[in-house]
């Protein structure tokens, strides 16, 4: 009798199934972090209480020892060491770890954890159901064979923008004020003037941003994403979406149910980028992998390997060299066309 088959004996799953599993895992990460973002203040996981002028971290008050110094219970040297150990050292360690991930993998936080980007993807889908476009500013529709846009989705899209904007406003307020007091005042209609103004203004700003400028904010207005991109661009070995340019003819027949007119990777990108572009034109790539999934689905239907792949390390360097060669060739072609 033979034992159960080992991993090597099992047939390899199709790549599209692998990419679909990757997207499901990413969705779970996004959902978990979204819930954490909403509940962190209520659980005292992270918030700064303006009433008490007290920072809470992981359920405990985080002090720097200044109060003890003011009461003459500690000396200046001990207080300075406490400030360095409790404030500067954790902040530097957190920033260093965050930038180290960005150096290697780019805007991984944006694509896999960021609550705002989760909302962007949801609103993209709702707006497409309403008008067949992913932004109100896009001139041309992006048709899908499995979907017919209908105006009945407009109220759903607008209401979702309003609800998400309010969620952002009330959650940001709860990071600064006691959540129990804030929610009690909200439910009983007893918000103070400052509380009401903060929630109203923050909710309005985020609602408008979700309605009209969510892609612009992610690409150019978010400082967290911007510094991740700068760090990633400085590393030629950082993970990139690499395109095999020898396979360009295969892209002409690249169609899926979501992209019946071709350009499946472009249609799939929630940041409205062109994944086959050079790295510098992919500055805002969030490494979500949706373009890779679309490419894999289209190529699997043609029994071909996908020309889009993630590349990191030496493979990313080779991709950068190919980009440089392509740029030089394009420049030489332009120079040859110019009259002398």
C-alpha positions as CSV (number, residue, x, y, z in Angstrom):
1,X,0.0,0.0,0.0
2,X,1.2,3.4,-0.7
3,X,0.8,6.3,1.7
4,X,-1.0,9.6,1.0
5,X,0.5,11.6,-1.8
6,X,3.1,14.2,-0.9
7,X,3.0,17.8,-2.0
8,X,5.3,17.0,-4.9
9,X,2.8,14.3,-6.2
10,X,-0.1,16.6,-6.3
11,X,-0.9,18.6,-9.4
12,X,0.1,22.2,-9.2
13,X,-3.0,24.5,-8.9
14,X,-3.6,26.9,-11.7
15,X,-2.0,30.2,-11.3
16,X,-5.3,32.0,-11.4
17,X,-6.4,30.0,-8.4
18,X,-3.2,31.0,-6.6
19,X,-3.8,34.7,-7.4
20,X,-7.4,34.5,-6.3
21,X,-6.3,33.0,-3.0
22,X,-3.8,35.8,-2.7
23,X,-6.6,38.4,-3.2
24,X,-8.8,36.6,-0.6
25,X,-5.9,36.8,1.9
26,X,-5.4,40.5,1.1
27,X,-9.1,41.1,1.7
28,X,-8.9,39.4,5.1
29,X,-6.0,41.6,6.1
30,X,-7.8,44.7,4.9
31,X,-11.0,43.8,6.8
32,X,-9.1,43.0,10.0
33,X,-7.1,46.2,9.9
34,X,-10.3,48.2,9.1
35,X,-12.0,46.8,12.2
36,X,-8.8,47.5,14.2
37,X,-8.8,51.1,13.0
38,X,-12.4,51.6,14.2
39,X,-12.0,49.9,17.5
40,X,-8.5,50.9,18.6
41,X,-9.7,54.1,20.4
42,X,-12.5,52.3,22.3
43,X,-10.1,49.5,23.4
44,X,-7.4,52.1,24.3
45,X,-5.0,50.3,21.9
46,X,-3.9,53.7,20.6
47,X,-5.3,57.2,21.4
48,X,-4.4,60.5,22.9
49,X,-6.9,61.8,25.4
50,X,-7.1,65.6,25.1
51,X,-9.1,65.8,28.4
52,X,-6.4,64.1,30.3
53,X,-3.5,65.0,28.0
54,X,-2.6,61.3,28.2
55,X,-1.5,58.9,25.5
56,X,-2.8,55.3,25.8
57,X,-1.0,52.4,24.1
58,X,-2.1,48.8,24.2
59,X,-4.5,49.6,27.1
60,X,-2.0,51.3,29.3
61,X,-1.2,55.0,29.9
62,X,2.1,55.9,28.2
63,X,3.9,58.5,30.3
64,X,7.3,60.2,29.8
65,X,8.0,60.9,33.4
66,X,7.6,64.6,33.1
67,X,5.0,64.8,35.8
68,X,7.3,63.0,38.2
69,X,10.1,65.5,37.4
70,X,7.7,68.4,38.0
71,X,6.9,66.9,41.5
72,X,10.7,66.7,42.1
73,X,10.5,62.9,42.3
74,X,13.1,62.3,39.6
75,X,16.1,64.2,38.4
76,X,16.8,65.8,35.0
77,X,19.1,63.0,33.8
78,X,16.6,60.3,34.7
79,X,13.8,62.2,33.0
80,X,15.8,62.8,29.9
81,X,16.6,59.1,29.6
82,X,12.9,58.3,30.2
83,X,11.9,60.6,27.4
84,X,14.4,59.1,25.0
85,X,13.5,55.5,25.9
86,X,9.7,56.0,25.9
87,X,9.3,58.6,23.1
88,X,12.2,58.9,20.7
89,X,13.4,55.3,20.7
90,X,10.0,53.7,20.0
91,X,9.2,56.3,17.3
92,X,12.5,55.8,15.6
93,X,12.1,52.0,15.7
94,X,8.6,52.2,14.3
95,X,9.6,54.5,11.5
96,X,12.7,52.4,10.7
97,X,10.6,49.2,10.5
98,X,8.0,50.9,8.4
99,X,10.5,52.3,5.9
100,X,12.4,49.0,5.8
101,X,9.2,47.3,4.6
102,X,8.7,50.1,2.1
103,X,12.3,49.9,0.9
104,X,11.8,46.2,0.1
105,X,8.2,46.0,-0.9
106,X,7.0,49.5,-1.7
107,X,3.5,50.7,-0.6
108,X,2.6,47.3,0.9
109,X,0.8,49.0,3.8
110,X,-1.4,50.9,1.4
111,X,-2.4,47.9,-0.6
112,X,-2.8,45.4,2.2
113,X,-3.8,47.3,5.3
114,X,-4.8,50.9,4.8
115,X,-8.5,51.5,5.7
116,X,-8.7,54.4,3.2
117,X,-7.5,52.2,0.3
118,X,-10.1,49.6,1.3
119,X,-12.7,52.2,1.0
120,X,-11.3,53.4,-2.4
121,X,-11.7,49.9,-3.8
122,X,-15.2,49.5,-2.5
123,X,-16.3,52.9,-3.9
124,X,-14.6,52.2,-7.2
125,X,-16.8,49.1,-7.7
126,X,-20.0,51.0,-6.6
127,X,-19.4,53.9,-9.0
128,X,-18.6,51.5,-11.8
129,X,-22.0,49.8,-11.2
130,X,-23.6,53.2,-11.5
131,X,-21.9,54.8,-14.5
132,X,-19.4,52.3,-15.9
133,X,-16.4,54.4,-14.8
134,X,-14.1,54.2,-11.8
135,X,-14.0,57.9,-11.3
136,X,-16.4,60.8,-12.1
137,X,-13.4,62.5,-13.9
138,X,-12.8,59.6,-16.4
139,X,-13.9,60.5,-19.9
140,X,-14.4,57.0,-21.2
141,X,-16.4,54.2,-19.8
142,X,-14.8,50.9,-18.9
143,X,-17.3,48.2,-20.0
144,X,-17.6,44.8,-18.4
145,X,-19.1,41.8,-20.1
146,X,-20.6,40.7,-16.8
147,X,-22.1,44.0,-15.7
148,X,-24.4,46.7,-17.1
149,X,-24.2,50.0,-15.3
150,X,-27.5,51.3,-13.9
151,X,-28.3,54.6,-12.3
152,X,-30.0,52.9,-9.3
153,X,-26.5,52.4,-7.9
154,X,-25.9,56.2,-7.7
155,X,-27.7,56.5,-4.3
156,X,-25.8,53.5,-3.0
157,X,-22.5,55.1,-4.0
158,X,-23.4,58.5,-2.6
159,X,-24.7,57.0,0.7
160,X,-21.6,54.8,1.0
161,X,-19.4,57.9,0.6
162,X,-21.4,59.7,3.3
163,X,-21.3,56.8,5.7
164,X,-17.6,56.2,5.2
165,X,-16.9,60.0,5.6
166,X,-18.9,60.0,8.9
167,X,-17.0,56.8,10.0
168,X,-13.7,58.6,9.4
169,X,-14.9,61.8,11.2
170,X,-16.2,60.1,14.3
171,X,-13.3,57.7,14.5
172,X,-10.7,60.4,14.2
173,X,-12.5,62.3,16.9
174,X,-12.4,59.2,19.1
175,X,-8.6,59.1,18.8
176,X,-8.5,62.5,20.6
177,X,-11.5,62.4,22.9
178,X,-12.9,59.6,25.3
179,X,-14.9,57.3,22.9
180,X,-17.5,56.6,25.6
181,X,-18.2,60.3,26.2
182,X,-18.1,61.1,22.5
183,X,-20.6,58.3,21.5
184,X,-22.8,59.1,24.5
185,X,-23.0,62.7,23.5
186,X,-23.7,61.8,19.9
187,X,-26.5,59.3,20.6
188,X,-28.1,61.7,23.1
189,X,-27.7,64.8,20.9
190,X,-25.5,66.6,23.5
191,X,-22.3,67.1,21.5
192,X,-20.4,70.2,22.5
193,X,-19.8,72.9,19.9
194,X,-16.2,71.8,19.3
195,X,-17.1,68.1,19.1
196,X,-19.9,68.8,16.6
197,X,-17.8,71.1,14.5
198,X,-14.9,68.6,14.3
199,X,-17.2,65.7,13.3
200,X,-19.1,67.8,10.8
201,X,-16.0,69.3,9.1
202,X,-14.1,66.0,9.1
203,X,-17.0,64.0,7.8
204,X,-17.7,66.6,5.1
205,X,-14.1,66.7,3.9
206,X,-13.8,62.9,3.8
207,X,-17.1,62.5,2.1
208,X,-16.1,65.0,-0.7
209,X,-12.8,63.3,-1.0
210,X,-14.4,59.9,-1.4
211,X,-16.8,61.3,-4.0
212,X,-14.4,63.2,-6.2
213,X,-10.7,62.8,-5.2
214,X,-10.0,59.5,-3.6
215,X,-7.4,58.4,-6.3
216,X,-5.8,61.9,-6.2
217,X,-5.5,61.7,-2.4
218,X,-3.9,58.3,-2.4
219,X,-1.5,59.1,-5.2
220,X,-0.4,62.7,-4.2
221,X,-2.1,63.7,-0.9
222,X,-1.2,61.0,1.5
223,X,2.1,61.6,3.3
224,X,2.3,58.0,4.5
225,X,2.0,56.7,0.9
226,X,4.3,59.4,-0.5
227,X,7.2,58.6,1.8
228,X,6.7,54.8,1.1
229,X,7.0,55.6,-2.6
230,X,10.1,57.7,-2.2
231,X,11.8,55.0,-0.2
232,X,10.8,52.3,-2.7
233,X,12.0,54.4,-5.7
234,X,15.4,54.8,-4.1
235,X,15.9,51.0,-4.0
236,X,16.5,49.3,-7.4
237,X,16.1,45.9,-5.8
238,X,12.6,46.7,-4.4
239,X,9.7,44.6,-5.5
240,X,8.1,45.8,-8.8
241,X,5.5,44.6,-11.2
242,X,7.8,43.5,-14.1
243,X,6.6,43.3,-17.7
244,X,8.2,41.0,-20.2
245,X,8.3,43.3,-23.2
246,X,9.0,40.5,-25.6
247,X,5.4,39.3,-24.9
248,X,3.9,42.6,-25.9
249,X,2.0,41.0,-28.9
250,X,0.2,38.7,-26.4
251,X,-1.4,41.7,-24.8
252,X,-3.4,42.5,-27.9
253,X,-5.6,39.5,-27.2
254,X,-5.7,40.1,-23.4
255,X,-9.4,40.0,-22.5
256,X,-11.4,39.0,-19.5
257,X,-15.1,39.3,-18.5
258,X,-14.1,42.5,-16.7
259,X,-12.0,43.8,-19.6
260,X,-13.7,42.6,-22.8
261,X,-11.9,45.3,-24.8
262,X,-8.4,44.3,-23.6
263,X,-6.0,46.0,-21.2
264,X,-7.1,43.7,-18.4
265,X,-4.3,44.9,-16.1
266,X,-5.0,48.6,-16.7
267,X,-8.7,48.0,-15.9
268,X,-7.9,46.0,-12.8
269,X,-5.6,48.6,-11.2
270,X,-7.5,50.4,-8.4
271,X,-5.0,53.3,-8.5
272,X,-5.8,53.9,-12.2
273,X,-2.1,53.2,-13.2
274,X,-0.8,51.4,-16.2
275,X,1.0,48.3,-14.8
276,X,3.1,47.7,-17.9
277,X,4.7,51.1,-17.5
278,X,8.2,52.0,-16.2
279,X,8.8,52.0,-12.5
280,X,9.0,55.7,-12.3
281,X,5.5,55.9,-13.8
282,X,4.3,53.3,-11.2
283,X,5.3,55.6,-8.4
284,X,2.0,55.1,-6.6
285,X,1.8,51.3,-7.0
286,X,0.3,49.7,-3.8
287,X,1.4,46.2,-4.7
288,X,-2.2,44.9,-4.4
289,X,-1.6,42.3,-7.1
290,X,-4.9,42.9,-8.9
291,X,-3.2,43.6,-12.2
292,X,-1.3,40.3,-11.9
293,X,-4.5,38.4,-11.2
294,X,-6.2,40.0,-14.3
295,X,-3.2,39.2,-16.4
296,X,-3.0,35.6,-15.2
297,X,-6.7,35.1,-15.8
298,X,-6.5,36.4,-19.4
299,X,-3.4,34.4,-20.2
300,X,-4.7,31.2,-18.6
301,X,-7.6,31.4,-21.1
302,X,-5.0,31.4,-23.9
303,X,-2.9,28.7,-22.2
304,X,0.0,31.1,-21.9
305,X,2.1,32.2,-19.0
306,X,1.4,35.8,-17.8
307,X,3.9,38.5,-19.0
308,X,3.3,40.4,-15.7
309,X,5.2,39.1,-12.6
310,X,6.3,40.4,-9.3
311,X,10.1,40.9,-9.4
312,X,12.3,41.5,-6.3
313,X,16.0,41.6,-5.7
314,X,18.2,40.8,-8.7
315,X,15.1,40.3,-10.9
316,X,14.0,43.8,-10.0
317,X,17.4,45.2,-11.0
318,X,17.2,43.4,-14.3
319,X,13.8,44.9,-14.9
320,X,15.3,48.4,-14.1
321,X,18.1,47.7,-16.7
322,X,15.5,46.7,-19.3
323,X,13.6,49.9,-18.6
324,X,16.8,51.9,-19.1
325,X,17.5,50.2,-22.4
326,X,13.9,50.7,-23.5
327,X,14.2,54.4,-22.6
328,X,17.5,54.8,-24.5
329,X,16.1,53.0,-27.6
330,X,13.0,55.3,-27.5
331,X,15.3,58.4,-27.2
332,X,17.4,57.2,-30.1
333,X,14.3,56.7,-32.2
334,X,13.1,60.2,-31.4
335,X,16.5,61.7,-32.3
336,X,16.5,59.8,-35.6
337,X,13.1,61.3,-36.5
338,X,14.1,64.9,-35.7
339,X,15.3,66.9,-38.7
340,X,19.0,67.8,-38.7
